[in-house]
Amino acid sequence: MSNGLNSNAIQQYATGFATLVLNEAYDAKNIISGGDLLKLTPVRQVNLGVLNRLFETWKGNAESFRSAYFDFENESVKQALSSFMNTVSQHIAVKRADLEPLLVASTIESLELLLVPAKYFKEKIITRADEGFSYAVSEQLFKYTHIHKAVAEKLAHQLAASGQTSVKVSEAISWLDGALEAKEEALEGYVSQFSEIRNLNLSDFQQEKEEQAAAMPEIKEGTSFFDSALKDIESAPVAVPKERNVAVLSEIVSKANHTSTPMERESLNSRFKVDIPKPAQEHSYGHVSARVDSIAGSIPLGQRFMFVNQLFNKNSEHFDKAIYELDSVKSFDEAKDLIWHRYASKYAWDVNGEAVTTLLSIVKRKFQ
């Protein structure tokens, strides 16, 4: 992570924070509802981040219904599908194992937004670069941003004032530079909210000067539950934590010390340049005799964290989509082609790193 932040420390804090929240949330039940998510933590931005991730999954599920054999543009079909998806969204039921990666990722993202808003907003703009900075992107950014919300609001106003429905990413980033010049928000209130769960000391997240010098450059470039929830979230009560289990926290922090550092972004020039390992290096992917039927089903939670954080810029939706695509191909050669020419270039992977070789060894098990 650039911008003078210690990514290891943030990862450790987020893991411990999430464990304490989940211990409380699942103390007396096995699943929690959408209403529970609104007041999951005292930090509204974290709750919004979890909802945003669920919303993206919800949209993806709606798209998965589409088929070349049916007319999904028919008005009756569109209305029926919309009604069905809205009904589904009103019955959210999340198990702990499924919520944990969403909560950790949202906590990390919220801390980045708090401390380096420029990085957060640039990444949100660039992530949807294929459609430019559109009304839909602007609206979603505004809905799901609470900390530094004024920046999201100014970006929305700039787009409206332009008279266009979409602008290039480079133009949106130039607007961002102006929006960030406004007086920054006070951090103390948010620090107190995080500290209700786990004590937050911002100085713990600062990189040493030597590390900062080596940091990579920044990139320059019917209603559903989600609609109704966002209208009510300002007045939603927050969870009141019970006494925390210090022993559990110590264990989690100890384990977190061994987690890998989330992958940092590179410049645009290097982002799309990938050195593909020579065929002779393939043995480094590992050989596992046990064949698997599903790549997704063979990835344990710990490795999922590693892949999401190091390979997919902490975006679990991008990870899930990539694994789905890898599970859909017919051969290991097709899978490698996807990995080298799509994911490695898009996310600027270190192709000789542990995370990449581990992923290759898992993929290989399906096709051996």
C-alpha positions, 0 to 999 in steps of 0.5 A: 500500500502506498501513501505512507500507510503500513498495509500489514498493520491495517490488515491485522487491525481489520482482521481483529476488528472483524473477529470481535464484531462477528463474535458479537453478531453471531453470539446467539444466532447462525445467520444475520439479516439485512437489518442486522447489517445496517447496525453491524458495527458502530462505523457506518462506513464499514456497514455501507461497505458490506452492503455495497459488496452484497449489492454487487453480488445481488446485481451479478445474480440478476445478470446470471438469469439472462440467456440467449434463448429468451427475450429479457428485454420484454417489458413483462419479463423485466418487471417480473425479474425486478420484482423477484430480485427485490423480493430476494433482497428483502430476505438477506440471510448471511452466515459467519463464514460468508460475511467474514471476508466482506467485513474484513475487506470493508474495514480495510477500505474504510480505514483507507478512505479515512486516512488517504481519501485520494487513493480510495476515490481514484480506485473507485473511479478507475475500477469502472474505467470501461464505462467511464465516470457515468451517472451510475458510477457517481450515484453508487459512489455517493450512496455508499460513501459516508466518510468524506461524503462531501467529495463524492457529492462534489463529483456528482455535482461536477458530472451534472454540471457537465451536461453529460451522462458519462466522462472519461476517467482522466476528467473525473480524476481532475475533478477529484483533485479539486474536490479534495482541496476542501477542508478535510474532515476531523478524524477523531469521531471516526477513531472513537467509533472504531475504538468502540470495538477495538482500540484504534491508534492511527500512528500504528498505520504509518510506514517507516520513512524508508518504506515510504521512499520505496512505495510504488507511484499512484495511478493517475488515471418496487424498491429493493432492500438496498434502496430502502436501507440507505434511506434509513441508515442515518437513523439506524441504531448501532451495535453496543459491544459486550465485554470483549474476549482479550484471549481471542483477540490476542490469538487473532492478532498473532495469526494476523502477523503472518498474513501477506501484505495486500498487493499495491497498484503500479503505474499504468505503463507497468500495469499492462506489462506482464512477464510470462514464466517460461514453460520450464518454470511450470513445475513451480506451480506445484504438483498435487495428485488429488484432482478437484471438480471445482476450483472455487470449492477447493480454496480454503478461507485463508487462501481466499483472503490471500488471493483477494488481498494480494491478487485482486486489490481486495475486491472479492467480487472480482476474485469470485468472477475470475474463479467462476471464469477459470472454472468454466474453461475446458483445459489448463492451457485455456486457464493459463491464457486467462491468468496471464493475458487477463488477470495478471496484466489487469491487476499487475501481478508479481507472476513469480510471487507465492500467491500466483504460484499457489493459485496456479497449483490449485487451478492445475488440480482441476485439469490434471 
